[in-house]
Amino acid sequence: MNIIQEAKEKVLKGIALTEKEIIELLEIPLGSKEDQELRKTAREVAKIKTNNTAYIWSAIGADYASCPMNCKFCSFGEDWKIIKKSVRYSTKEIIEKAKYFVENGARFIVLRTTEFYSIPKLLKIAKKMRQEIPGDYEIVLNTGELDMTISNLMYEEGISGIYHACRIREGIDTPFEIDVRRNTMKNVQRSKLDLISLVEPIAEEHTNEELARNFLNIVDCGAIISGAMARIPVKGTPYGNAKLISESRLAQIIAVLRLSGGDIVKDICVHPVSLEALQSGANVMVVETGAIPRDEKLEEENWNNIDMKKARELIEEANYTFKSQK
Ligand code: SF4
């Protein structure tokens, strides 16, 4: 049996791969016969593990504002001076955007902020959202560092999960200590909330070892959704002139992650989406609006021209059943 079939057998038994096994899969040459087998196998596994269902992760960037943390890949870093005029959406504006996502079938409504946004304010917005928008959608927060008490309080207030990541080259491309980010992930894991965490932001220079280690930390922190996100070279940031990783390599990484997470990681998300990535085992895709760390401007519509209609079409084209609930 080759390594791809061994990985399939393991993931279907609920066993996560080792660092060495993940690296071996990531080393498969792009475009080779093995690569084709890898993608096909990952899609088969996605069908079995997800009951062939796919979901939309809708994200609303609540504050287009400078952030003192200056992560090198993020357009909000205050040192890059990209943001000339801050915009902080009102609760009403956020609810309007959330309505569009819920009415069009998003399972997740994600409120995303810069690092130091007020948590009580976020909870107030979430509460209002529940009052004004009926439906079984899940509210997820993507904000700064959290302890367990706050995480549990969030759960009591109707939040279902937290997006948090220990980014690739955390501490080098960001000023955070790795343990600070990891502690938040661990606090969420110990709380009643779900953790969602992607391997990100991926660029060409990142090694297979770095990708594998990053993913295994996510598995160790018990994330129920993982996946891969590319680093977008935003003009004016330190990586503004860097190359974007190819769609094909991102899709290959998706295929590897689909086979690597045992029974911890249930769903695999890709951002930015491509049909190739969905056909390689991703079953969650992102539609986002507002303040976006991957763009220098405020996005009043939907980033990258992916709206809910287009997202559903892509999901159907990849032969998944689109669902707005678990
Ligand atoms: S990635 Fe987050 S913490 Fe880093 S600069 Fe951007 S908003 Fe701030």
Boltz pocket constraint, residues with backbone or C-beta under 6 A from the ligand:
constraints:
  - pocket:
      binder: B
      contacts: [[A, 67], [A, 68], [A, 69], [A, 70], [A, 71], [A, 74], [A, 75], [A, 76], [A, 77], [A, 113], [A, 114], [A, 115], [A, 174], [A, 293]]
      max_distance: 6.0
